Amino acid sequence: MMAEADGKLTGRPGICMVTRGPGATNAASGIHVAKQDSTPMIMFVGQIGRRMRGREAFQEVDYRQTFGDLAKWVEEIDHVDRIPEVISHAYHVAMSGRPGPVVLALPEDMLRETCDKVCGPRVEVAAPAPDKDAMRQFEYLLKSAEKPFLLLGGSRWNESAMKAVHQFAENWGLPVGCSFRRQHLFDHLHQNYAGDVGLGINPKLKQRIENSDLVILLGARFSENPSQGFSLFDIPNPKQRLVHVHVGAEELGRIYVPDLPIVATPENFVSAALELPVSKKFIDFENAHIDYLNWSDDLPETPGQAQMGPIVSTLRGCAKRHCCKWRWKLCNLGASFLAFSGVR
């Protein structure tokens, strides 16, 4: 879980090393989170000696079979001189397209061998960008819309992309939502913020998305939470016009057929979007933000003595009195905590 969090924060693979058998199975939950959240990670796991395979040796596990559905790639390094090659490829797999976890098994007898190989270079991966034709189509859809909605999520974001998406939303007056466990992508106190599209969604926000005529899903895949249990949009043809921007081409049209599929990183797409001439500005974003603020203050009562809503509200008030910067961070932290715990 720590490696998964590190991958989320840095955009580069979080690294963990675990023992064979129980160490690997205990790590499976972290691998699963990394897979579903598109987080780059590399897990090195111990393995029995190569000559013992198939004998059910002590804590023997077939890692390809065990992690085949949880990881993007599972490999066993049988030859010491291939370590630089396999690790380099692991970084490329973990970071490219839709990021995810890689599992590398290390036989104990291989680890005792020596070689004269050197480490590979630092790995950087391709950053796809939208072409001019795609952006012309996007501009047409945006200008034709009356009730658009921008939904952010996924991975391969950086500080530059988050700053740029704030400017893009301001330029056009777009209401903005963040998907599950991605509340940090947009300032919750910004006038364009409409709320999180995850667990315990604001009913008014859900209705707003259902009634929109253009949904722009930027960076995320259309999994259970952004689609509210696959209930927000008709499958496979949504009634809303749909623009889906994702770094992995395999995710475009996987469940919903987009009017405009675009393979691009969030940063490259938003950079291109900022170059579009702004010909109109939607005004309903103000009501969306008011709905969010009202929903945030209408705190539900939960079982037990520890009332999470008032706790977060108190933190928010303290931060407001002391420092606007920390106020933003605590608001985002509080929203993330409540969403993760299932409390709105």
N, C-alpha and C positions, 0 to 999 in steps of 0.2 A: 504494500500500500504506500509506503514511503517512496519507493521508486516510481510508482504511478503518479504520485503527486509531484515529484521532481520533473517527470516528463511533461506534465501539464504546465508547470511554471516556466520551464526553459524552452520547450519545443524541441528538445533533443532527448534521446533515449535516457530514461532513468535506468540505473544499473542495480541489479540485485544478484547476490550469490547465495545459493541455498544448498543444503545437503541433499543427498539422494533420498528417495522414498518419502518419508513423512515431511521432510523439508520442502519437497516439490509439491506434494498435495496440499500442504498448508498455504503455499503461495498461489494456489490455483485461483483463489478469490480475487487476488490482486491482478492476476493475468486476465481474468474475466472482465473486471472493471476497465482495464486498459483496452481490451478488445471493443467493448461496447461504447467507450468514450473516445475511441480513436486516439489513444495516447501512445506515443513512442516509448518502448521499453525493451530492454534486453535482459533476460534472466539466464545466468550461468548456473547449471545444476550438476551436482556430482553424479557419477555413473559407475557401475561395476566395471571390473576389468574386462577387456575385449574378449578374452578367451573363455569367460564365464557366461556369455550370453546364452539365453534359452534354457538355463539350468535352474531358474528361479533362485538365483543367488540372493544373499542377504540384501534386502531392500531393493531388489531388482524391479525396475519399472520400464515399460516400453513408452518412452516419452513422445514418440511420434503419434502413437495411438492415443495416449492420455491427453495430450495438448493439441491434437490435430484440429479440433474444432474451436479451441480457445485462442490460438495464436495465429499470426500471419504466416509464420514459418517456424518449423522445428527441425533442428539439425544436430548431428552428433559429430564431434571433431575426433576422427579416428587417427589422424596423422598430425604430429606436432608441427611439421613444416607448413601445414595448411591453416594454422591459426590466424595469421594476418589476413589471408584471403577470406576466410569464413566470417571473421569479425567485421571486416569491411563490408561484406555483403549484408550482414545482419543490420548494420547501421542504415544501409540504403533501403532495405526492406522495411525497417521500423519507421523510417521517416518519409518515405516516398508515398505519393498518392494519399489515400486515406491511411494515416499512421496507425500503428498498432504494436502489439508485443511480439517478440521473437524469443524462442527458447533454444538454448545451446547446451547440449549434454557433454560432459567432460569425463571420459573413462579414466579411472584412477591410475592405470598403468601408463596411459598416454601422458599424463601430467608429470611423470618422472623422467620423460625423455627430454633431450636437448636438441636444438637446431641453431643454425646461424642466420635465420630469417630476421628481418627488421620489421618494425611496426609500419602499417600502412599510413597514408596521409589522412588528415582530417576530412571527414565525409560531409559534403554539401549535396543537397538533392535539387532536382529541377523544380522550378516554381512556375507552373503553367499560368498563362495570362489570356484574357479574352481578346478575340480579334475585333477589328473595326466593324465588321458586319454584325457580329453579336451585339456590340454596344449600340449600333444603330437600331436594331430590333428592340433592345432594352429601352432606349430613349422613346421609341414609338409607344411601347406598352405603358411606360410611365406617364407620358403625356395624355394617353387615352383614358387613363384610370380616373376614377372619382373618389374611391375609398381604398387606397393602397395600404399595405401593412408590411413592415420590414421586420423579419425574424432572424436573429443572430444565434449562432451556435457553432459546434464543431471545434476543430483544432487548427493548427498552423496560423494562429493569430499572433501578432506582436504589438508592441506599443504603438508603432506607427500606424498600423491598420486600425487599431481602436480609436486613435485620435482622428483618423480620416473618416471613419464611419460616423462619428459625431458630427463632423462638418457636412457630410453628405445628407444626413437626416435633417440638419438645420436648413440647408439650402432648399430642400424640396418640401419641408414641413411634414416629414413622415413620422407616424407613430412607430415606436420601436419596442419589440419584445425580445427577451433572452430565453433560450431554451434551458432545459434542466441541467443544473450544475455548470451553467455558463453565465451566471448573473454578473460576473465581473467584466463582461465585455462592454457594458454601457452604464454610464453614471445614472444611478437611480434617482438623483435629484435633478437631472436634466429635464427641461420642459418637454422633450420629445419622448421620454420614457413612459411606456404604457404598462409595464409589469412583466413578470416571469411567466413563461408558457411551460409549466411543469406540473408538479403535484399540487393539488389544491388551488387550481387556477381561479382567478377572479371571474365570476360568471359574466360580468359585463365585458371583460377582455375576450373571453371565449366567443361571445356573441359578436363582438367587433370583428374578429377574424373570420367567423362564419359569414358575416355580411359584407366582407370586403370584396372588391372586384379584381384585386391584384395582390398576390402574396409573393414576397421576395424572400426566399429562404437562403441565407448567406452563410456558408461554411458548414452547416449541419446536414445530417442525413434525416430522412423522414421516418424516424423511429417512433416508438410508442408515445413518448412524452410530448415532442413537438406537435404530434397529430392528435393528442388527447385521446389515446386509446384507439387511434385510427378512425376517429369519429368526426374530425373537423372537415375532412375533404372526402368527396366521393372517390371510390376506387374502381378503375384506374384513372378515370377522367374527372378531375375536380371541376365544380361549377365555377370556381374562381379561376382567373388567369393565374398561371403559376410560372415564376422564374426561379430556377433552382441552380445555385452556384456552389460547386463542390470541387475539391481537388482530385477526387477519384471518379473517373468516368463511369465506373461500374455502379455507382450509387445513383446516377441520373436515370430516372425512369424505372427504378427498381420496384417501386410500389405505385407511385403516382406519375402520370405522364405529364411532364412540364411543357408549357407553351414555348419556353425558351430554356434549354439546358446549356449551361456554361461551365467548362472545365477551367478553373482558376483558383488561385489562392485568394483568401480574403483581401490581402493587401493589394494584389495586382488588380482585382476587380474594383475595389473602392477607388484606387488611384485613377482607373479609367473612367469610373462614374463621375468623379469630381471634374473631369474635363468636359462633361456634357453641359451645353448651355441650359441654364435654368429658365424655363419659359412659364412655369406656373408654380404656385406654392399652396399646398394643401393646408387647411386651417384646423381640421378636426383633431390634430395632435394635442391641442391644448385640453380638449375634453378628455382625451385618453389619459393624459397625465393626471388630471383632476380625479378621474375614476380610480387611478392607481393610488393616489394619496389617500382618498377616502377609504379605500379597501385596506390600506396599510394601517389606518387608525382604528378600523373596526375589528378589534382583536378578538378571536374566538376563545372561549373558555375550554381548557383541556383537563383531562383527568389528573388527579394528584395535586399536591401542594405547589409544586414548581410550575408556574404559569409562564411558558416560554414567550408568549406574545408580550406581556408586560415587561419581561426581562429585557428583550430586545428593544422595546420602546424606551426603557430607561437608559440603555446604552446610547441610543440615538439622541436622546435629550442631552445627556452629558457631553457627547461629542459635539453637538450643536453649540453648546455654550463655550467649549474650549478651542476647537479647531475644525474649520470647515473641511480640511483635507482628511483628517481622521474620521470626521463625520461620514464622509462618502465611503471610506473603507469599511467602517463599522456597519453602515446601512447595507452595503453589499454583502458583508459577512453575515449579518443577521438574516437577510433574505435567503442567502444560500443555506444557512443552518435550518431555517424553518422549512424551506423547500425540501431539503434532504431528509428531514425528520418527518415529513408528511404533514406538517402544520403550516397553514397559510399565514 
